[in-house]
Amino acid sequence: MEFTQGAPFDTLGVSEEMLKALEKRNITQSTPVQAGCIPPC
C-alpha cells in the first residue's frame, strides 16, 4: 500500500489512549510517512 497523503489516525488502528493524546494536541491527521509506517490492523 502506498500513501501519498496522510490519513486520519482513527482509521489507522492506533489505540484509544493514543487517539486521546493526539486529540488533546489537536492532531487528527497523520503525515504520509506515518501513514505508511503504521502497520495495518
mmCIF file of the C-alpha atoms, coordinates in Angstrom:
data_MODEL
# 
_entry.id   MODEL 
# 
loop_
_atom_site.group_PDB 
_atom_site.id 
_atom_site.type_symbol 
_atom_site.label_atom_id 
_atom_site.label_alt_id 
_atom_site.label_comp_id 
_atom_site.label_asym_id 
_atom_site.label_entity_id 
_atom_site.label_seq_id 
_atom_site.pdbx_PDB_ins_code 
_atom_site.Cartn_x 
_atom_site.Cartn_y 
_atom_site.Cartn_z 
_atom_site.occupancy 
_atom_site.B_iso_or_equiv 
_atom_site.pdbx_formal_charge 
_atom_site.auth_seq_id 
_atom_site.auth_comp_id 
_atom_site.auth_asym_id 
_atom_site.auth_atom_id 
_atom_site.pdbx_PDB_model_num 
ATOM 1  C CA . MET A 1 1  ? 0.000  0.000  0.000  1.00 0.00 ? 1  MET A CA 1 
ATOM 2  C CA . GLU A 1 2  ? 1.393  3.393  -0.981 1.00 0.00 ? 2  GLU A CA 1 
ATOM 3  C CA . PHE A 1 3  ? 0.485  6.625  0.792  1.00 0.00 ? 3  PHE A CA 1 
ATOM 4  C CA . THR A 1 4  ? 0.888  9.989  -0.874 1.00 0.00 ? 4  THR A CA 1 
ATOM 5  C CA . GLN A 1 5  ? -1.046 11.881 1.768  1.00 0.00 ? 5  GLN A CA 1 
ATOM 6  C CA . GLY A 1 6  ? -1.811 11.472 5.445  1.00 0.00 ? 6  GLY A CA 1 
ATOM 7  C CA . ALA A 1 7  ? -4.720 9.533  6.865  1.00 0.00 ? 7  ALA A CA 1 
ATOM 8  C CA . PRO A 1 8  ? -6.904 10.149 9.901  1.00 0.00 ? 8  PRO A CA 1 
ATOM 9  C CA . PHE A 1 9  ? -5.352 8.441  12.903 1.00 0.00 ? 9  PHE A CA 1 
ATOM 10 C CA . ASP A 1 10 ? -8.688 6.854  13.809 1.00 0.00 ? 10 ASP A CA 1 
ATOM 11 C CA . THR A 1 11 ? -8.531 4.883  10.541 1.00 0.00 ? 11 THR A CA 1 
ATOM 12 C CA . LEU A 1 12 ? -5.007 3.573  11.192 1.00 0.00 ? 12 LEU A CA 1 
ATOM 13 C CA . GLY A 1 13 ? -5.897 1.349  14.133 1.00 0.00 ? 13 GLY A CA 1 
ATOM 14 C CA . VAL A 1 14 ? -3.942 3.202  16.827 1.00 0.00 ? 14 VAL A CA 1 
ATOM 15 C CA . SER A 1 15 ? -5.045 2.651  20.422 1.00 0.00 ? 15 SER A CA 1 
ATOM 16 C CA . GLU A 1 16 ? -7.774 4.696  22.103 1.00 0.00 ? 16 GLU A CA 1 
ATOM 17 C CA . GLU A 1 17 ? -5.162 6.023  24.526 1.00 0.00 ? 17 GLU A CA 1 
ATOM 18 C CA . MET A 1 18 ? -3.037 7.277  21.640 1.00 0.00 ? 18 MET A CA 1 
ATOM 19 C CA . LEU A 1 19 ? -6.066 8.814  19.890 1.00 0.00 ? 19 LEU A CA 1 
ATOM 20 C CA . LYS A 1 20 ? -6.976 10.728 23.052 1.00 0.00 ? 20 LYS A CA 1 
ATOM 21 C CA . ALA A 1 21 ? -3.407 12.005 23.460 1.00 0.00 ? 21 ALA A CA 1 
ATOM 22 C CA . LEU A 1 22 ? -3.302 13.150 19.833 1.00 0.00 ? 22 LEU A CA 1 
ATOM 23 C CA . GLU A 1 23 ? -6.716 14.819 20.085 1.00 0.00 ? 23 GLU A CA 1 
ATOM 24 C CA . LYS A 1 24 ? -5.560 16.775 23.154 1.00 0.00 ? 24 LYS A CA 1 
ATOM 25 C CA . ARG A 1 25 ? -2.910 18.291 20.887 1.00 0.00 ? 25 ARG A CA 1 
ATOM 26 C CA . ASN A 1 26 ? -5.393 18.832 18.035 1.00 0.00 ? 26 ASN A CA 1 
ATOM 27 C CA . ILE A 1 27 ? -3.620 16.266 15.872 1.00 0.00 ? 27 ILE A CA 1 
ATOM 28 C CA . THR A 1 28 ? -6.055 14.227 13.812 1.00 0.00 ? 28 THR A CA 1 
ATOM 29 C CA . GLN A 1 29 ? -4.241 13.625 10.515 1.00 0.00 ? 29 GLN A CA 1 
ATOM 30 C CA . SER A 1 30 ? -1.039 11.662 10.054 1.00 0.00 ? 30 SER A CA 1 
ATOM 31 C CA . THR A 1 31 ? 1.762  12.568 7.706  1.00 0.00 ? 31 THR A CA 1 
ATOM 32 C CA . PRO A 1 32 ? 2.264  10.347 4.650  1.00 0.00 ? 32 PRO A CA 1 
ATOM 33 C CA . VAL A 1 33 ? 5.320  8.783  6.322  1.00 0.00 ? 33 VAL A CA 1 
ATOM 34 C CA . GLN A 1 34 ? 3.369  7.967  9.490  1.00 0.00 ? 34 GLN A CA 1 
ATOM 35 C CA . ALA A 1 35 ? 0.504  6.502  7.477  1.00 0.00 ? 35 ALA A CA 1 
ATOM 36 C CA . GLY A 1 36 ? 2.945  4.298  5.565  1.00 0.00 ? 36 GLY A CA 1 
ATOM 37 C CA . CYS A 1 37 ? 4.827  3.148  8.676  1.00 0.00 ? 37 CYS A CA 1 
ATOM 38 C CA . ILE A 1 38 ? 1.949  2.253  10.977 1.00 0.00 ? 38 ILE A CA 1 
ATOM 39 C CA . PRO A 1 39 ? 1.201  -1.399 10.265 1.00 0.00 ? 39 PRO A CA 1 
ATOM 40 C CA . PRO A 1 40 ? -2.377 -2.194 9.211  1.00 0.00 ? 40 PRO A CA 1 
ATOM 41 C CA . CYS A 1 41 ? -4.577 -3.887 11.799 1.00 0.00 ? 41 CYS A CA 1 
# 
